[in-house]
């Protein structure tokens, strides 16, 4: 499936978005029965001198484990950045910091969906832990619809270390909780902030929550006590966008 620096990604949107990155696509595989429908991608490949192989659908089925839509690309793996690099980004954009910390998100579908939200809301960087997290597996590319290419990613050995670093740089670290904490709307997202989202089953770990400056919860009126983590990410981040939009008026 993968070599040291190359990975297979699949699906129309992820492959199309890869063309926006310089020199990352090494080879494209297209199912013969989908070639006509994928003519736009074939034209882009020709324009960018990227080799294309027409193959049987069976080959793609063996190559990737997911709905490939008749196209697979071999690409350079996404580069991550350091915490130090991430801290510079808000200053360069002349914006208060908006970071996202994923505390052991193990489901690639959720991981990818969160990255799509992060791109849509202008998150400066997404932090995740190297071990016990979904990481940058091919299905994350697919679920993110290619947004992964446009989001700055910080892979760390320990989330708690990253939290301490952010707090030392005067960034408020806010952990989400299904039951405890202040109501989301009451928090001032116009200041530098890093939002912590917990795993699908257990939420934010207790030790991570204790390190955070504050707990926040989304008010729920129904009988279900919590939202899917990617949905929660969208609710919180777009509230941050709403509040920050007031700064430019």
N, C-alpha and C positions, 0 to 999 in steps of 0.2 A: 504493500500500500504506500509506504513512505520511504524516502531515503533521508540522508542526514539533513539536507537543505531544501528538498523538494517535497511537495505534497500534491495529491490529486484533489481538486475541487470539482463540484458538479452542479448542474442547474443553470438555466439561462441567465438569470440576474447576477449570480456570483461571477460567472465568466465574463459577462459584459462589463461589470464593474472593474474586473481585473485589467481590462484594456486601458483604464484611466491611470493605472500605475505604470511607471516606466520600467520596461525590461523585466517583468516578473513572469510572463507566460512563456513557457519553453516549448510546449506542444499541445495541440488540441485534437481530441478524438470525437468524431461525430458519427452517430448511427446513420447508416445509409438511407434508412426509411424516413429520416428526419432532415436530411440535408437541404431539401428545398425550403422547408419552414425556417431553417436556421441560416438562410442565405445572408442575412445582415451580419451575423458573426463570421461567416466565411469570408465576406468582403473585408471585414476589419482585420482578419488574420492575414489575408493577402496584402493589404495595405501596410501592415506592420511586419511583413516577412516572417510570419510565424507558421511553422509546419503544421499541416492538417492531415489527419489520417481518417479515411472513411472506413468504418468497422461495422461488424454485426452487433446488434443490440446485446447479444449474449456476452460479448467481450466487455461492454460497459457494465452489465449486471455483475460480472465477476470482479471488475476493477473497483467499484464503489458499492457501498451498502446504503442505498437510498434512492429516492426518486430523481434520476439524473436528467430527465427530459431530453434524452438523446444526445447529451453533450457532457464531456469531461475534459478538464484541462490540467496539465501538469504545470505547476507554478512554483516559484520561490516561496518559501514559507514566510509568513508575516513577521516582520521585525518588531520586537518589543523595545520599549525605551526604559531608561532608569528613572528612579524617583526624582533625582535631581533634574533630569530633562523635563519631567512632567511639571515640576514646580515653576519652571520658566514660562510655560505656555500661557497661563492667564495673564502674566505681565506683558507678554508680546502682543496679546489680543486686547490689552487694556480693559480687562474684565475681572471681576472678583472670581476667585477659583471656584470651579464646580467639578468635583471629582466623584467617582462612583467606586465603591469598594465591594467586591463580591466575596462574601464569606462562605467559601466551600460550595459554590453552585456546581452541582455534579451533572445535571441534565443538560446535554448539548442543545436541546431545543430551547430551553429557557435561557441558556447562556447566549445563544445566537439572537434570540428575540430581544434580550436586554441590550445587546450591542446595537441593534437596529434603533431602539429607543434612544440610546446614548448619542448616536449620530444625529437623530432628529432634533434633539434638545441641546446640542452644542456642548456636551460634556467634554471637558478638557482632557481627561484620561480615565481609563478604567483599570483598577487594580484587581489582580486575582492571584491566588496562591498556586504555586507550581504543582504541589501534590494535593490530592483529594479534591481537585477541581476538574471540570470538563476539559479545560484547555482548548487549544486551537485545532480540534479534530475537524475532518471534512464536513460533517453535518452542521457544525457551527457556521461555516461559510454559507451553507444552503439556507439555514434558518434566518441568518442575518440579512439575506437578500443582497449580499455584497457589501453591506455597511461596514463589515469588519475591516475592509481596506481603508476606511476613512476615520476610524477611531484609534486614538492613541492607546496602546495597551502597555501596562506595567506588570510584568510577571515577577512576583517576589517569593522568597522562600518562606516567609512568615508574615501573615497579614497584621499581626500585632505590632511587629517592628515598623511596618509602613504607617500604621495609625499613629504611633509615637512620633515618627518623623513629621507627619502632617501637622500634628498638634504643636510640635516645636516651631513650626513655621506659621503659627497663628491661624491655622485652618480649623474651624469647628468640625468635629467628627460627630455625626448624628446617626445613631443606630435605629433601625425600624423594628417595631414590635407589634404583634397582633393585638395585644391587650393593654400593655402598660405604656406610660409616657404621655406627653402633651399631645393635643390635637395638631395634626399636620398644619392646618391653616394658621395656627398661632405663631409659627416659627418664621423668623426673618431670613429668607433665602437670598436676600440681596448682599449679604456678607459672604466672605470666603467659607466654603463648606465642602465637606466630603460626606456622602451618604452611604451607609453600610446596609447592604441587603443580605439576608441570611439564606441558608440552604432551604431546599424545598420541604423537607420533612421537619427539621428542628428549628428553623429560623436562625437568627443571629446567636452565636454561642454566648453563653453567660459571661465568659472571661472577656470576650470582645465587647460586649455591651458595657461591662464595667469600665473598660478603657475609654469608651466614648464619652463625649461631653454631655450628651442628652439622648433620651429615648423619645421617639415620635411614633404615633399610630395614626392610621387612616380610619376616620369614623365610619363604622359599618352599621347600617340600619336593618339589614336582613338577618336571616337565621344562620347564614354561613359566616363564620368568624374571621375568615382571612381570604385574601386574594392570591391568585397565582403570582409568583415573584416577578415575572416580567410585566404583568398588569400593574402590580404595585409600583414597579419602577416607573412606568409611564405616568401614573397618577402623581407621584412625588416630583418627578423631574419637570413635568409640565406645570406644576404649581410653582416651581422655581423659575421657569421661563416666564410665567404670568407676572410674578412679582418683579422680576428683573426688567421686564418690558416697561415698567413704570419709571425706571431710571433714565430712559432715553426720551421721555416725553417732556 
